[in-house]
């Protein structure tokens, strides 16, 4: 059974390959579009930048223009099909917003995910009740958000951790993310229990960064970020930076290397898995006491 692929990454890979073929053929965007009868260069430009879901027929036409031989042609057709695929659980959620969809498509084909969160429990580890609170709080910035739809979408994304051949997921959490910070006691108790349960899965690692780790490794990043790698080493490793109103996707080797080094530095000073599990169980005990009161 083939491993899942990430459509957004396969689009980026396909675009880079097609751009390289065009340049190798010494053709401009205008020349290619003239040969294919395309009305403007924007269509080809979007394909090369990985910004649109490509039509397989268009890709076949481009491969003809560039005189791509087999087996390179066959390999690119496979990538194009992955990039254009409509299959996958996220496709059934037409209500999923663009930000959630981007994360979903990255997670769908990832081999490894390393996520850093300075203040909140990461989306892949949130319970529905905790997610609802955080999404509702976000309505101060984006009042048009559909809270119910976002909660359902987040729960659907989390299935990636329980599928056959799941990614290896590591969460690096600043200690502030492990404190209730105004979350109702019952919601927080359920959330911490969920973290404890997930940390017991063989593909999930939860590591906590105590405040004193800053002294050994320098200040923690203020912005959450996630690093993704993929089964096909030719697919570009990717970093996502989460901001208040938008997300930034980084794919250049230099940018990704920098963030992977930061993640390695954070992991080096984080509490080990056993210690982090003990810390979470302590938080759970406190949450249970608060609920009883």
Backbone as JSON, one array per atom type, in Angstrom:
{
  "sequence": "XXXXXXXXXXXXXXXXXXXXXXXXXXXXXXXXXXXXXXXXXXXXXXXXXXXXXXXXXXXXXXXXXXXXXXXXXXXXXXXXXXXXXXXXXXXXXXXXXXXXXXXXXXXXXXXXXXXXXXXXXXXXXXXXXXXXXXXXXXXXXXXXXXXXXXXXXXXXXXXXXXXXXXXXXXXXXXXXXXXXXXXXXXXXXXXXXXXXXXXXXXXXXXXXXXXXXXXXXXXXXXXXXXXXXXXXXXXXXXXXXXXXXXXXXXXXXXXXXXXXXXXXXXXXXXXXXXXXXXXXXXXXXXXXXXXXX",
  "N": [[0.85, -1.19, 0.0], [0.72, 2.18, -0.97], [2.4, 4.96, 0.59], [0.79, 7.82, 2.1], [0.63, 11.0, 0.41], [1.6, 14.46, 0.36], [-0.38, 16.87, -0.91], [0.09, 19.69, -1.2], [2.84, 19.87, -1.01], [3.66, 18.22, -3.08], [2.71, 19.73, -5.2], [4.43, 21.92, -5.02], [6.84, 20.61, -5.55], [6.35, 19.59, -8.15], [6.0, 22.01, -9.55], [8.56, 23.15, -9.34], [10.08, 21.27, -10.75], [8.95, 21.46, -13.33], [9.51, 24.11, -13.96], [12.28, 24.0, -14.08], [12.59, 22.29, -16.27], [11.49, 23.88, -18.3], [13.31, 26.01, -18.37], [15.59, 24.61, -19.06], [14.92, 23.94, -21.62], [15.18, 26.36, -22.74], [13.04, 28.2, -22.97], [10.67, 30.83, -22.72], [8.08, 31.93, -20.41], [6.06, 33.12, -21.94], [6.52, 32.03, -24.52], [6.0, 29.29, -24.15], [3.29, 29.37, -23.4], [2.18, 30.45, -25.72], [2.61, 28.34, -27.53], [0.92, 26.44, -26.48], [-1.5, 27.66, -26.6], [-2.53, 29.04, -24.46], [-4.18, 31.6, -22.69], [-2.87, 33.51, -21.09], [0.2, 34.13, -19.23], [-0.13, 33.7, -16.58], [-1.38, 31.36, -15.71], [0.53, 29.31, -16.19], [2.59, 30.32, -14.63], [1.5, 30.13, -12.04], [1.3, 27.36, -11.81], [4.02, 26.67, -11.87], [4.89, 27.88, -9.54], [3.66, 26.38, -7.68], [1.15, 27.11, -6.78], [-1.38, 26.44, -7.56], [-3.8, 23.84, -8.02], [-2.88, 21.45, -10.21], [-4.08, 20.66, -13.52], [-4.13, 17.48, -14.9], [-4.07, 17.04, -17.66], [-3.03, 19.45, -18.6], [-0.46, 19.31, -17.56], [0.54, 17.1, -18.97], [0.55, 18.18, -21.53], [2.53, 20.14, -21.18], [4.76, 18.53, -20.69], [5.01, 17.37, -23.17], [5.7, 19.61, -24.73], [8.21, 20.13, -23.66], [9.55, 17.91, -24.4], [9.99, 15.6, -22.77], [11.57, 12.66, -21.81], [10.73, 9.15, -21.21], [12.11, 7.38, -18.37], [11.59, 9.67, -16.88], [9.4, 11.22, -17.56], [7.27, 9.55, -16.78], [7.68, 9.5, -14.02], [7.17, 12.18, -13.36], [4.51, 12.36, -14.05], [3.33, 10.79, -12.05], [3.89, 12.41, -9.82], [2.41, 14.66, -10.58], [-0.19, 13.63, -10.49], [-0.42, 13.12, -7.76], [-0.26, 15.77, -6.89], [-2.56, 16.86, -7.92], [-4.58, 15.48, -6.79], [-7.85, 14.69, -5.63], [-8.5, 13.09, -3.66], [-8.63, 11.99, -0.21], [-9.19, 12.64, 3.29], [-9.56, 15.33, 3.95], [-10.75, 16.49, 1.78], [-13.4, 15.98, 1.93], [-14.31, 17.83, 3.66], [-15.59, 20.47, 2.86], [-15.99, 22.83, 4.12], [-13.67, 23.49, 5.37], [-11.33, 25.9, 6.28], [-8.84, 27.95, 4.57], [-6.4, 28.14, 5.98], [-6.48, 25.94, 7.75], [-6.65, 23.92, 5.83], [-4.19, 24.03, 4.51], [-2.41, 23.2, 6.55], [-3.5, 20.66, 6.94], [-2.97, 19.37, 4.5], [-0.2, 19.33, 4.48], [0.31, 17.77, 6.76], [-0.87, 15.4, 5.97], [0.86, 13.97, 4.28], [3.23, 13.83, 5.63], [6.33, 12.56, 6.93], [7.71, 13.1, 9.24], [6.89, 15.31, 11.9], [7.7, 18.15, 13.65], [6.86, 20.18, 16.21], [6.71, 23.36, 17.7], [5.45, 25.07, 20.46], [4.84, 27.97, 22.22], [2.87, 28.81, 24.03], [0.29, 27.61, 23.85], [-1.61, 24.53, 23.68], [-0.8, 22.43, 20.98], [-2.6, 22.29, 17.82], [-2.99, 19.64, 16.78], [-3.09, 18.17, 19.07], [-5.21, 18.96, 20.58], [-8.23, 18.78, 22.53], [-11.74, 18.65, 21.59], [-13.23, 20.49, 23.19], [-11.3, 22.21, 24.28], [-10.19, 23.18, 21.9], [-12.4, 24.53, 20.9], [-12.64, 26.69, 22.72], [-10.27, 28.09, 22.16], [-10.59, 28.73, 19.47], [-12.89, 30.28, 19.55], [-11.89, 32.42, 21.02], [-10.24, 33.46, 19.08], [-11.98, 34.78, 17.46], [-12.03, 37.41, 18.06], [-10.14, 38.54, 16.45], [-10.77, 37.5, 13.95], [-13.81, 37.73, 13.17], [-15.52, 36.38, 11.47], [-15.1, 33.68, 11.51], [-16.11, 30.28, 11.4], [-16.97, 28.62, 14.06], [-17.86, 26.02, 14.8], [-17.33, 24.59, 12.45], [-14.56, 24.85, 12.29], [-13.76, 23.48, 14.59], [-14.62, 20.87, 13.95], [-13.01, 20.42, 11.69], [-10.44, 20.49, 12.81], [-10.52, 18.26, 14.48], [-10.76, 16.28, 12.55], [-8.3, 16.52, 11.21], [-6.63, 15.5, 13.19], [-6.8, 12.79, 12.97], [-4.68, 11.9, 11.49], [-2.64, 11.15, 13.17], [-3.38, 8.71, 14.06], [-3.65, 6.97, 11.99], [-2.87, 4.22, 9.7], [0.6, 3.82, 9.18], [1.48, 6.36, 10.45], [2.72, 9.78, 10.8], [5.86, 10.54, 12.45], [5.54, 12.28, 15.29], [6.5, 15.11, 17.1], [6.1, 17.14, 19.86], [7.17, 20.15, 21.14], [6.85, 21.8, 23.97], [6.6, 24.87, 25.56], [6.63, 25.54, 29.06], [4.54, 27.14, 29.77], [2.49, 26.43, 28.06], [1.49, 24.24, 29.25], [0.0, 24.95, 31.36], [-3.12, 26.0, 32.85], [-4.07, 28.67, 32.36], [-6.47, 30.24, 32.61], [-8.33, 28.55, 31.44], [-11.35, 26.75, 31.82], [-11.71, 24.49, 34.61], [-12.7, 21.83, 34.18], [-12.52, 21.52, 31.41], [-9.77, 21.83, 31.12], [-8.78, 19.66, 32.62], [-9.66, 17.49, 31.07], [-8.2, 18.06, 28.76], [-5.48, 17.82, 29.59], [-5.45, 15.14, 30.36], [-5.84, 14.04, 27.86], [-3.43, 14.77, 26.61], [-1.64, 13.23, 28.13], [-2.52, 10.65, 27.42], [-2.06, 10.65, 24.63], [0.7, 10.98, 24.55], [1.5, 8.48, 25.15], [1.34, 7.05, 22.83], [3.15, 5.24, 20.32], [4.15, 6.77, 18.18], [4.11, 9.38, 18.96], [5.61, 12.06, 20.63], [5.96, 14.01, 23.47], [7.49, 16.8, 24.76], [8.59, 18.89, 27.34], [9.5, 22.26, 27.9], [11.17, 23.68, 30.39], [11.18, 26.81, 32.28], [13.81, 27.45, 33.08], [15.35, 26.43, 31.07], [15.82, 28.36, 29.21], [18.06, 29.75, 30.08], [20.12, 28.07, 29.4], [19.94, 27.71, 26.68], [19.36, 30.06, 25.41], [16.9, 32.63, 24.57], [13.55, 31.43, 24.15], [11.86, 30.91, 21.0], [9.36, 33.3, 20.04], [7.31, 32.85, 18.35], [5.07, 30.33, 17.29], [6.06, 27.35, 15.54], [6.28, 24.86, 12.94], [7.92, 21.97, 11.74], [8.32, 20.02, 8.83], [9.01, 16.91, 7.33], [9.28, 14.58, 4.55], [8.35, 11.37, 3.09], [9.51, 10.95, 0.52], [12.65, 11.93, -0.26], [13.19, 13.9, -2.11], [11.09, 15.63, -2.05], [10.35, 18.89, -0.9], [11.52, 19.79, 2.3], [9.71, 21.49, 4.85], [8.73, 24.46, 6.6], [6.35, 25.83, 8.76], [5.23, 28.91, 9.91], [3.33, 30.22, 12.46], [1.19, 32.87, 12.74], [-0.78, 35.59, 14.1], [-2.79, 36.34, 12.25], [-2.24, 35.07, 9.87], [-0.4, 32.47, 8.13], [2.97, 31.53, 7.48], [4.75, 29.95, 4.97], [7.76, 28.27, 4.64], [10.23, 27.13, 2.43], [12.77, 27.14, 1.4], [16.05, 25.79, 1.47], [17.92, 27.0, 3.19], [16.31, 28.49, 4.99], [14.73, 26.45, 6.15], [16.72, 24.85, 7.3], [17.64, 26.58, 9.32], [15.44, 26.71, 11.09], [15.17, 24.04, 11.77], [17.53, 23.69, 13.16], [17.0, 25.33, 15.35], [14.87, 23.88, 16.46], [16.23, 21.52, 17.14], [17.96, 22.55, 19.07], [16.13, 23.36, 21.03], [15.03, 20.85, 21.68], [17.24, 19.7, 22.83], [17.45, 20.88, 25.33], [15.07, 20.42, 26.52], [12.89, 18.79, 28.9], [13.21, 15.28, 29.33], [11.39, 12.5, 27.78], [10.24, 10.84, 29.77], [10.37, 12.48, 32.04], [8.82, 14.62, 31.16], [6.36, 13.35, 30.85], [5.85, 12.77, 33.54], [5.61, 15.37, 34.51], [3.3, 16.18, 33.14], [1.45, 14.39, 34.23], [1.47, 15.34, 36.84], [0.34, 17.85, 36.4], [-2.16, 16.96, 35.6], [-3.1, 15.79, 37.96], [-3.36, 18.06, 39.53], [-5.31, 19.36, 38.06], [-7.48, 17.65, 38.35], [-7.91, 17.89, 41.09], [-8.7, 20.58, 41.15], [-11.08, 20.4, 39.74], [-12.63, 18.83, 41.44], [-12.88, 20.5, 43.62]],
  "CA": [[0.0, 0.0, 0.0], [1.58, 3.36, -1.03], [2.27, 5.91, 1.67], [0.1, 9.06, 1.71], [1.46, 12.11, -0.05], [1.11, 15.79, 0.72], [-0.65, 17.57, -2.17], [0.7, 21.01, -1.28], [4.28, 19.68, -1.24], [3.83, 17.67, -4.44], [2.54, 20.85, -6.12], [5.69, 22.68, -5.01], [7.85, 19.78, -6.24], [6.03, 19.57, -9.57], [6.28, 23.32, -10.11], [10.01, 23.33, -9.46], [10.55, 20.39, -11.83], [8.5, 22.01, -14.61], [10.27, 25.34, -14.2], [13.62, 23.6, -14.49], [12.47, 21.76, -17.64], [11.29, 25.02, -19.22], [14.57, 26.74, -18.5], [16.51, 23.74, -19.8], [14.51, 24.03, -23.03], [15.43, 27.75, -23.16], [11.77, 28.78, -23.36], [10.07, 31.77, -21.78], [6.68, 31.67, -20.09], [5.25, 33.54, -23.09], [6.69, 31.08, -25.62], [5.28, 28.05, -23.82], [1.85, 29.64, -23.44], [1.82, 30.6, -27.13], [2.56, 27.01, -28.14], [-0.22, 25.68, -25.94], [-2.72, 28.42, -26.79], [-3.04, 29.54, -23.19], [-4.47, 33.02, -22.85], [-1.89, 34.36, -20.4], [1.26, 33.38, -18.55], [-0.44, 33.54, -15.15], [-1.69, 29.96, -15.45], [1.79, 28.57, -16.1], [3.33, 30.84, -13.49], [0.92, 29.56, -10.83], [1.7, 25.95, -11.75], [5.45, 26.59, -11.53], [5.05, 28.32, -8.16], [2.93, 25.46, -6.81], [0.05, 27.86, -6.18], [-2.68, 25.95, -8.01], [-3.92, 22.39, -8.18], [-2.73, 21.35, -11.66], [-4.86, 19.74, -14.33], [-3.19, 16.5, -15.45], [-3.96, 17.25, -19.1], [-2.1, 20.57, -18.8], [0.9, 18.82, -17.28], [0.94, 16.26, -20.1], [0.89, 19.09, -22.63], [3.83, 20.76, -20.88], [5.8, 17.51, -20.87], [5.19, 17.23, -24.63], [6.44, 20.78, -25.2], [9.59, 20.04, -23.2], [10.1, 16.65, -24.93], [10.51, 14.86, -21.62], [11.58, 11.23, -22.12], [10.52, 8.19, -20.12], [11.11, 7.29, -17.3], [11.37, 10.96, -16.2], [8.02, 11.61, -17.82], [6.39, 8.73, -15.94], [7.84, 9.94, -12.63], [6.5, 13.46, -13.21], [3.06, 12.11, -14.09], [2.96, 10.34, -10.71], [3.9, 13.6, -8.96], [1.27, 15.5, -10.99], [-1.43, 13.02, -9.97], [-0.45, 13.41, -6.33], [-0.5, 17.21, -6.71], [-3.92, 17.21, -8.35], [-5.54, 14.54, -6.24], [-8.99, 15.14, -4.86], [-8.74, 12.11, -2.62], [-8.17, 12.38, 1.12], [-10.29, 12.98, 4.19], [-9.81, 16.77, 4.01], [-11.57, 16.91, 0.64], [-14.82, 15.86, 2.31], [-14.66, 18.98, 4.5], [-15.58, 21.65, 2.01], [-16.04, 23.99, 4.99], [-12.37, 23.75, 5.97], [-10.72, 27.15, 5.84], [-7.57, 27.83, 3.85], [-5.3, 27.89, 6.92], [-6.57, 24.55, 8.18], [-6.4, 23.04, 4.69], [-2.75, 23.98, 4.27], [-1.83, 22.3, 7.55], [-3.99, 19.3, 6.7], [-2.29, 18.77, 3.35], [1.17, 19.06, 4.9], [0.29, 16.66, 7.71], [-1.35, 14.18, 5.31], [1.94, 13.2, 3.68], [4.49, 14.01, 6.37], [6.98, 11.45, 7.61], [7.97, 13.62, 10.58], [6.41, 16.66, 12.24], [8.22, 18.67, 14.91], [6.09, 21.4, 16.42], [7.03, 24.14, 18.89], [4.37, 25.96, 20.9], [5.25, 28.67, 23.43], [1.8, 29.22, 24.95], [-0.94, 26.84, 23.72], [-1.52, 23.14, 23.24], [-0.89, 22.43, 19.52], [-3.88, 21.87, 17.26], [-3.1, 18.19, 16.63], [-3.22, 17.55, 20.39], [-6.29, 19.6, 21.32], [-9.56, 18.2, 22.63], [-12.74, 19.54, 20.98], [-13.64, 21.57, 24.09], [-10.19, 23.16, 24.34], [-10.12, 23.81, 20.58], [-13.51, 25.5, 20.78], [-12.3, 27.89, 23.48], [-9.22, 28.84, 21.47], [-11.14, 29.27, 18.22], [-13.8, 31.37, 19.92], [-11.05, 33.57, 21.38], [-9.72, 34.01, 17.84], [-12.99, 35.59, 16.77], [-11.72, 38.83, 18.28], [-9.37, 38.95, 15.28], [-11.49, 37.09, 12.75], [-15.19, 37.49, 13.63], [-16.28, 35.59, 10.51], [-14.74, 32.27, 11.6], [-17.17, 29.34, 11.75], [-16.35, 27.89, 15.18], [-18.21, 24.6, 14.71], [-16.61, 24.01, 11.31], [-13.14, 24.77, 12.63], [-13.59, 22.38, 15.56], [-14.72, 19.6, 13.21], [-11.83, 20.28, 10.84], [-9.28, 20.17, 13.65], [-10.66, 16.86, 14.9], [-10.47, 15.44, 11.38], [-6.84, 16.55, 11.01], [-5.96, 14.71, 14.21], [-6.81, 11.38, 12.59], [-3.4, 11.56, 10.88], [-1.78, 10.54, 14.19], [-3.88, 7.37, 14.38], [-3.82, 6.18, 10.77], [-1.77, 3.32, 9.38], [1.8, 4.59, 8.77], [1.36, 7.76, 10.86], [3.99, 10.49, 10.92], [6.48, 10.64, 13.77], [5.17, 13.62, 15.73], [7.13, 15.58, 18.33], [5.65, 18.44, 20.33], [8.04, 20.82, 22.1], [5.92, 22.75, 24.6], [7.03, 25.69, 26.68], [5.85, 25.15, 30.23], [3.3, 27.94, 29.8], [1.46, 25.72, 27.31], [1.01, 23.15, 30.1], [-0.74, 25.56, 32.46], [-4.5, 26.26, 32.4], [-4.19, 30.03, 31.81], [-7.85, 30.69, 32.52], [-9.21, 27.54, 30.87], [-12.17, 26.13, 32.87], [-11.06, 23.33, 35.2], [-13.13, 20.57, 33.56], [-11.94, 21.48, 30.06], [-8.32, 21.64, 31.24], [-8.54, 18.29, 33.07], [-9.82, 16.63, 29.89], [-7.1, 18.33, 27.84], [-4.24, 17.24, 30.1], [-5.59, 13.68, 30.23], [-5.63, 13.74, 26.44], [-1.99, 14.85, 26.37], [-1.02, 12.05, 28.74], [-2.87, 9.49, 26.6], [-1.37, 10.73, 23.33], [2.14, 10.78, 24.75], [1.73, 7.03, 25.25], [1.37, 6.44, 21.5], [4.55, 5.07, 19.91], [4.57, 7.76, 17.19], [3.92, 10.72, 19.51], [6.5, 12.46, 21.72], [5.67, 15.32, 24.05], [8.6, 17.24, 25.58], [8.29, 20.16, 27.97], [10.64, 23.17, 28.06], [11.02, 24.46, 31.63], [11.68, 28.18, 32.14], [15.26, 27.56, 33.25], [16.03, 26.03, 29.84], [16.22, 29.59, 28.51], [19.4, 30.12, 30.5], [21.09, 27.19, 28.76], [19.81, 27.67, 25.22], [18.96, 31.34, 24.87], [15.45, 32.85, 24.61], [12.7, 30.61, 23.28], [11.16, 31.68, 19.96], [8.05, 33.82, 20.45], [6.32, 32.45, 17.35], [4.97, 28.89, 17.07], [6.45, 26.89, 14.21], [6.23, 23.42, 12.71], [8.85, 21.49, 10.71], [7.8, 18.82, 8.18], [9.78, 16.2, 6.32], [8.39, 13.71, 3.79], [8.99, 10.1, 2.75], [10.35, 11.12, -0.66], [13.62, 12.96, 0.1], [13.2, 14.98, -3.1], [10.04, 16.59, -1.7], [11.01, 19.91, -0.07], [11.2, 19.97, 3.71], [8.91, 22.7, 4.96], [8.46, 25.04, 7.91], [5.2, 26.73, 8.84], [5.23, 29.86, 11.02], [1.95, 30.59, 12.78], [1.01, 34.22, 13.26], [-2.15, 35.84, 14.55], [-3.76, 36.46, 11.17], [-1.85, 34.31, 8.68], [0.71, 31.54, 8.3], [4.04, 31.7, 6.5], [5.37, 28.67, 4.61], [9.15, 28.38, 4.2], [10.68, 25.9, 1.78], [14.16, 27.19, 0.97], [16.89, 24.95, 2.32], [18.53, 27.83, 4.22], [15.3, 28.8, 6.01], [14.36, 25.22, 6.86], [17.86, 24.46, 8.13], [17.68, 27.43, 10.51], [14.4, 26.32, 12.04], [15.48, 22.7, 12.28], [18.56, 23.86, 14.18], [16.32, 25.84, 16.54], [14.13, 22.76, 17.04], [17.22, 20.63, 17.77], [18.44, 23.22, 20.28], [15.06, 23.26, 22.03], [14.93, 19.46, 22.12], [18.41, 19.37, 23.64], [17.3, 21.41, 26.69], [13.75, 20.05, 27.03], [12.8, 17.65, 29.79], [13.09, 14.07, 28.53], [10.02, 12.0, 27.66], [9.74, 10.35, 31.05], [10.17, 13.63, 32.91], [7.69, 15.38, 30.64], [5.16, 12.59, 31.2], [5.62, 12.97, 34.96], [5.12, 16.73, 34.66], [1.91, 16.22, 32.68], [0.62, 13.69, 35.23], [1.33, 16.26, 37.96], [-0.66, 18.84, 35.98], [-3.45, 16.28, 35.6], [-3.52, 15.65, 39.35], [-3.82, 19.38, 39.98], [-6.56, 19.67, 37.36], [-8.52, 16.85, 38.98], [-8.2, 18.53, 42.38], [-9.45, 21.81, 40.89], [-12.42, 20.01, 39.31], [-13.33, 18.34, 42.64], [-13.25, 21.68, 44.41]],
  "C": [[0.89, 1.25, 0.0], [1.34, 4.28, 0.15], [1.51, 7.14, 1.2], [1.1, 10.1, 1.24], [0.81, 13.42, 0.36], [0.88, 16.59, -0.55], [0.06, 18.92, -2.29], [2.2, 20.91, -1.56], [4.53, 19.11, -2.63], [3.6, 18.76, -5.48], [3.82, 21.68, -6.18], [6.78, 21.91, -5.76], [7.62, 19.78, -7.74], [6.37, 20.91, -10.22], [7.77, 23.56, -10.32], [10.57, 22.5, -10.61], [10.17, 20.96, -13.2], [9.24, 23.29, -14.95], [11.68, 25.01, -14.69], [13.61, 23.06, -15.92], [12.31, 22.89, -18.65], [12.59, 25.78, -19.45], [15.6, 25.92, -19.27], [16.2, 23.78, -21.29], [14.69, 25.44, -23.58], [14.16, 28.42, -23.68], [11.29, 29.75, -22.29], [8.65, 31.34, -21.46], [5.79, 31.99, -21.3], [5.34, 32.53, -24.23], [5.93, 29.78, -25.36], [3.78, 28.26, -23.94], [1.37, 29.84, -24.88], [1.69, 29.24, -27.8], [1.33, 26.21, -27.7], [-1.55, 26.41, -26.13], [-3.34, 28.89, -25.5], [-3.13, 31.06, -23.25], [-3.44, 33.94, -22.2], [-0.87, 33.48, -19.71], [0.92, 33.1, -17.09], [-0.74, 32.08, -14.8], [-0.42, 29.14, -15.27], [2.6, 29.04, -14.89], [2.81, 30.25, -12.19], [1.27, 28.09, -10.69], [3.15, 25.84, -11.29], [5.71, 27.01, -10.08], [4.33, 27.41, -7.17], [1.73, 26.09, -6.15], [-1.33, 27.39, -6.63], [-2.64, 24.44, -8.16], [-3.91, 22.11, -9.69], [-3.71, 20.36, -12.3], [-3.88, 18.78, -15.01], [-3.01, 16.68, -16.94], [-3.0, 18.39, -19.42], [-0.67, 20.13, -18.58], [1.4, 17.95, -18.43], [1.31, 17.12, -21.3], [2.26, 19.74, -22.41], [4.97, 19.76, -21.09], [6.07, 17.26, -22.36], [6.02, 18.39, -25.18], [7.92, 20.67, -24.85], [10.28, 18.75, -23.67], [10.75, 15.81, -23.83], [10.45, 13.36, -21.92], [11.14, 10.39, -20.93], [11.91, 7.76, -19.64], [10.86, 8.6, -16.54], [9.94, 11.42, -16.37], [7.06, 10.85, -16.9], [6.46, 9.18, -14.48], [7.11, 11.26, -12.4], [4.98, 13.32, -13.28], [2.56, 11.64, -12.73], [2.89, 11.54, -9.76], [2.71, 14.5, -9.28], [-0.04, 14.94, -10.46], [-1.55, 13.25, -8.47], [-0.81, 14.87, -6.07], [-1.94, 17.59, -7.01], [-4.99, 16.4, -7.66], [-6.66, 15.23, -5.49], [-9.32, 14.15, -3.75], [-8.23, 12.65, -1.29], [-9.33, 12.85, 1.97], [-10.58, 14.48, 4.18], [-10.71, 17.24, 2.88], [-13.05, 16.86, 0.99], [-15.26, 17.02, 3.19], [-14.57, 20.25, 3.67], [-15.57, 22.93, 2.84], [-14.67, 24.34, 5.57], [-11.76, 25.02, 5.39], [-9.35, 26.92, 5.23], [-6.42, 27.52, 4.8], [-5.31, 26.44, 7.38], [-6.21, 23.6, 7.04], [-4.9, 22.92, 4.4], [-2.06, 23.05, 5.27], [-2.24, 20.85, 7.29], [-3.23, 18.62, 5.56], [-0.82, 18.51, 3.66], [1.21, 17.83, 5.8], [-0.04, 15.34, 7.02], [-0.21, 13.33, 4.77], [3.24, 13.25, 4.44], [5.01, 12.69, 6.92], [7.31, 11.84, 9.04], [7.37, 15.01, 10.71], [7.01, 17.02, 13.59], [7.59, 20.04, 15.11], [6.5, 22.05, 17.74], [5.87, 25.07, 19.21], [4.77, 26.64, 22.2], [4.14, 28.91, 24.44], [0.57, 28.32, 24.95], [-0.64, 25.38, 23.43], [-1.67, 23.13, 21.72], [-2.21, 21.85, 19.02], [-4.05, 20.37, 17.14], [-3.31, 17.47, 17.95], [-4.4, 18.09, 21.18], [-7.54, 18.73, 21.39], [-10.56, 19.14, 21.96], [-13.11, 20.72, 21.87], [-12.55, 22.64, 24.18], [-10.08, 23.91, 23.01], [-11.21, 24.86, 20.44], [-13.19, 26.8, 21.52], [-11.28, 28.75, 22.72], [-9.74, 29.46, 20.18], [-12.08, 30.43, 18.51], [-13.01, 32.62, 20.32], [-10.51, 34.25, 20.13], [-10.72, 34.86, 17.07], [-12.81, 37.08, 17.03], [-10.94, 39.39, 17.1], [-10.12, 38.67, 14.0], [-12.93, 36.74, 13.11], [-16.0, 36.61, 12.69], [-16.0, 34.08, 10.63], [-15.96, 31.45, 12.02], [-16.6, 28.4, 12.82], [-16.63, 26.4, 15.06], [-17.43, 23.91, 13.59], [-15.13, 23.85, 11.63], [-12.86, 23.66, 13.63], [-13.65, 21.03, 14.86], [-13.48, 19.36, 12.35], [-10.6, 19.89, 11.65], [-9.34, 18.72, 14.11], [-10.35, 15.92, 13.74], [-8.98, 15.39, 11.09], [-6.13, 15.61, 11.97], [-5.94, 13.22, 13.89], [-5.48, 10.94, 11.98], [-2.48, 10.86, 11.88], [-2.19, 9.1, 14.51], [-4.03, 6.47, 13.15], [-2.74, 5.11, 10.69], [-0.62, 4.15, 8.82], [1.68, 6.06, 9.17], [2.72, 8.45, 10.85], [4.55, 10.36, 12.33], [6.31, 12.08, 14.23], [5.84, 13.95, 17.06], [6.61, 16.97, 18.65], [6.64, 18.95, 21.37], [7.22, 21.97, 22.7], [6.63, 23.55, 25.68], [6.11, 25.4, 27.86], [4.55, 25.94, 30.32], [2.16, 27.26, 29.06], [0.85, 24.59, 28.13], [0.29, 23.67, 31.34], [-2.11, 26.01, 31.97], [-4.74, 27.64, 31.83], [-5.64, 30.45, 31.59], [-8.82, 29.71, 31.89], [-10.04, 26.92, 32.0], [-11.59, 24.78, 33.32], [-11.43, 22.02, 34.49], [-12.54, 20.43, 32.16], [-10.44, 21.2, 30.15], [-7.99, 20.21, 31.7], [-8.63, 17.32, 31.89], [-8.65, 16.81, 28.92], [-5.79, 17.7, 28.32], [-4.3, 15.72, 30.05], [-5.35, 13.25, 28.8], [-4.15, 13.79, 26.08], [-1.27, 13.63, 26.93], [-1.28, 10.81, 27.89], [-2.11, 9.49, 25.28], [0.12, 10.48, 23.47], [2.49, 9.3, 24.91], [1.72, 6.33, 23.91], [2.81, 6.34, 21.02], [5.05, 6.12, 18.93], [4.49, 9.2, 17.7], [4.88, 10.94, 20.68], [6.11, 13.85, 22.18], [6.81, 15.66, 25.0], [8.29, 18.65, 26.09], [9.59, 20.95, 28.16], [10.44, 23.98, 29.33], [11.6, 25.85, 31.46], [13.19, 28.29, 32.24], [16.03, 27.11, 32.01], [16.5, 27.23, 29.04], [17.66, 29.97, 28.85], [20.46, 29.29, 29.78], [21.07, 27.29, 27.25], [19.43, 29.0, 24.6], [17.44, 31.46, 24.89], [14.7, 31.9, 23.68], [12.1, 31.48, 22.18], [9.79, 32.13, 20.45], [6.94, 33.33, 19.54], [6.26, 30.92, 17.24], [5.44, 28.52, 15.67], [6.4, 25.37, 14.16], [7.17, 23.07, 11.57], [8.33, 20.16, 10.17], [8.86, 18.22, 7.26], [8.88, 15.13, 5.72], [9.12, 12.44, 3.36], [9.91, 10.18, 1.53], [11.35, 12.24, -0.36], [13.71, 14.1, -0.9], [12.08, 15.98, -2.86], [10.62, 17.6, -0.71], [10.55, 19.88, 1.39], [10.59, 21.36, 3.88], [8.79, 23.14, 6.4], [7.24, 25.94, 7.79], [5.34, 27.6, 10.09], [3.79, 30.32, 11.24], [1.93, 31.99, 13.37], [-0.47, 34.43, 13.59], [-3.15, 35.79, 13.41], [-3.43, 35.63, 9.93], [-0.72, 33.36, 9.04], [1.71, 31.74, 7.17], [4.67, 30.34, 6.25], [6.76, 28.91, 4.05], [9.61, 27.06, 3.61], [12.13, 25.96, 1.33], [15.01, 26.43, 1.98], [17.49, 25.76, 3.47], [17.54, 28.13, 5.35], [14.96, 27.57, 6.83], [15.49, 24.77, 7.77], [17.91, 25.28, 9.42], [16.66, 26.98, 11.55], [14.63, 24.91, 12.57], [16.58, 22.77, 13.33], [17.95, 24.39, 15.48], [15.57, 24.71, 17.24], [15.08, 21.79, 17.74], [17.73, 21.24, 19.08], [17.39, 23.14, 21.39], [14.94, 21.84, 22.57], [16.08, 19.09, 23.05], [18.26, 19.84, 25.09], [15.93, 21.08, 27.29], [13.86, 18.9, 28.02], [12.6, 16.39, 28.94], [11.66, 13.55, 28.56], [9.44, 11.56, 28.99], [9.46, 11.51, 32.0], [8.99, 14.47, 32.47], [6.37, 14.69, 30.96], [4.82, 12.77, 32.67], [5.07, 14.38, 35.22], [3.65, 16.82, 34.25], [0.99, 15.51, 33.67], [0.43, 14.56, 36.47], [0.29, 17.33, 37.64], [-2.06, 18.23, 36.0], [-3.98, 16.14, 37.02], [-4.04, 16.98, 39.88], [-5.16, 19.72, 39.35], [-7.73, 18.9, 37.96], [-8.91, 17.46, 40.32], [-9.04, 19.8, 42.18], [-10.89, 21.49, 40.5], [-13.26, 19.57, 40.51], [-13.78, 19.51, 43.51], [-14.44, 22.41, 43.81]]
}
